Amino acid sequence: MARAQAGDRDAYRRLLEAITPYLRALAARHIGNRSDVEDAVQDILLTIHTVRHTYDPARPFGPWLATIAHRRIIDVLRRQGRSSAHEIPIGPEHETLSISEANLQEEAVNARMLRDAVERLPVGQRDAIRMLKLEELSLLEASAANGMSVASLKVATHRALKKLREMIKKPGDMT
């Protein structure tokens, strides 16, 4: 750390690489969730980087590092405690509409409305929407299939989507 403070980047990199496994093990000992462990390690490394100027080379490095690590781990545990105090586990019994069949009628109405709107589009726009959006052809495949240029297909699709939004727009919709 003393060499890192003196500006030796390579020494600083080696130091961080050497302490990371120790920090990971230390955090894992106190924190159960693996992603929280990694977050804690990153937080510790960032803190070390920020306060590296406070290290006194006349004193041992280990206690300085351990103090920073323990304080950051405690911060993570406090955050977990605060967030878990306000959260309750959600299970299937808490779902209002847990059955996927609950909205089938509305979906059928929406699909029919969309099909009808697509049928009212001009032929070029209707073909572009069918090939590119419904059949999921690439621009090149759709161009080869109907003879329109790629640019024409893009324009037709854009205009069709705009027109479909206008046709399907519900009263009170801002989009």
N, C-alpha and C positions, 0 to 999 in steps of 0.2 A: 504494500500500500504506500509505503514511503516513496518508492520509485514512481508509482503512479502519480502521486502528488507532485513529483518533480517533473512530470510531463511525459513519462515513458508510456506510450500508448500500448505497446506490446505487453509490458508488464501488467498494465491495467486489465487488458483483455484476458491474459492468463489468470489473473487473480479472480476475475468474475467467473471464468469457466471453472476454476478450482472450487469456488465456494458454492456454486449453484447446487450441486448434488447434496451438500450438507444442508443448505437452506430448504431444499425440497423435502428432505427427510425430517427436518425439524418441524416444518409446517404440517407434514402428513401426520406426525405424532399427535398434533392438537386439532387438526381440521379433518373432518371425514370426507367431504366432497372433493373429488379430484380436481374439478375445475376451480374450486375455491382455493385449493392448495397452489395451483399454478398462478392464480391471481395474487395470492399472498407472496409467492416467490418474486413475481414481477414487481410488486409493491416494495418489497424489501430491497431489491436491486436498484430500483429507482431512488429510494431513500438513500441508499449507500452512495449512489452517484451524486445526489444533491448535497449530502453532508460530508463528502469525502475530505473536505478541507478541515473538518473538525478533528480528524484522527491525529493523535499525537504519536509520532514515531518512537518516542522514548518509552511508550507504554505498550503492553501486549495488544496485538490485533484481535485475538479471539474474543475476549470479553467485550470489546467495543462492538464487534460484529454481532455477537449473541444478544447484546442489549437491544440493538436496533431490530434484529429479527424478532425477538420476543415482543417488543412493543408493536410492531406491524401485525404480528399474528394475533395479539390481543385486540387490535383494532378490527381485524377481520371477524373475530369471534363476537365482538360487540355489535358489528353491523348485522351479522347473522341473527343474533339474539333480538335485535330491534325489529328486523323484518319478520322473523318467525312469530314474534309476539302479536303481530297484526294480521297474520295469515292463518287461515284454517284449511285443512286438506279438503279438496273437493273430490267427491266420489260420484258414481252414477246416480245415487239417490238425490243428489243436488241438481241434476240436470232437469230443465223444464221439458225439453223435447229430446229425450235420449234415443228415441226410436227414429231411425232414418226414414221410415215410411211416412212420418208425420207431415211432411211438406210435399208429398208426391203430387197432390192435386194442384197446388200452386205452381210447381215446376212444370206440370203438363200444360197449364194455361200459358205460362211464359214461353214454353217451347212452341206452342201453336201460334202465339202472337208473333214470335220471331220468324217462324216459317212463313206466315202470311205477309209480314213486312218484307222479307227477302223476295217473295214472289212479285211484289209490287214495284221492285227496283227495275230500272231500265236493263235491257238484256246484257250489255257489256259489264255493268256493275254487278248484276246478279251472277254472271258466270265467274267473275273475279272472286266474289265472296265465296261461292260454292267451292271453287278449286283451291283457293289459298287458305280459307278459314275453316271450311267444313271438311273438305277432303285432305287438307293439310299438305297440298303439293308445294314444292319449292317454286320460286318465281320462274326458274328455267323450265321446269316440267310443265307448269301452267302455260307458259309462253309457247312451248312446243305443241301442247295439246290444242290450243285454240287459235294460234297464229298471231296473237297480240304481242307487241314488244314488251319487254320487262318494264320499261318506263310507263307504258300505257296501263299495264296491270297495276302498278303501284298507284297511279292516279285514280284509276277506276275503284280500287279497293278503298283508298282514302275517301273518295266522294261517297261511296256506298256506305261506309261506316258512319260518316257524318249524317247521311240521309236516314239511316236506320236509327240513329240516336234521336233524331227529330221525330220519326214516326212512332217510336216506342216510348218517348218521354212521357212520364206520368205527371199529372197536375201537381204543382208544388215542388217538382224536382228542380234543383239548381244546376245540375250537370248537363 
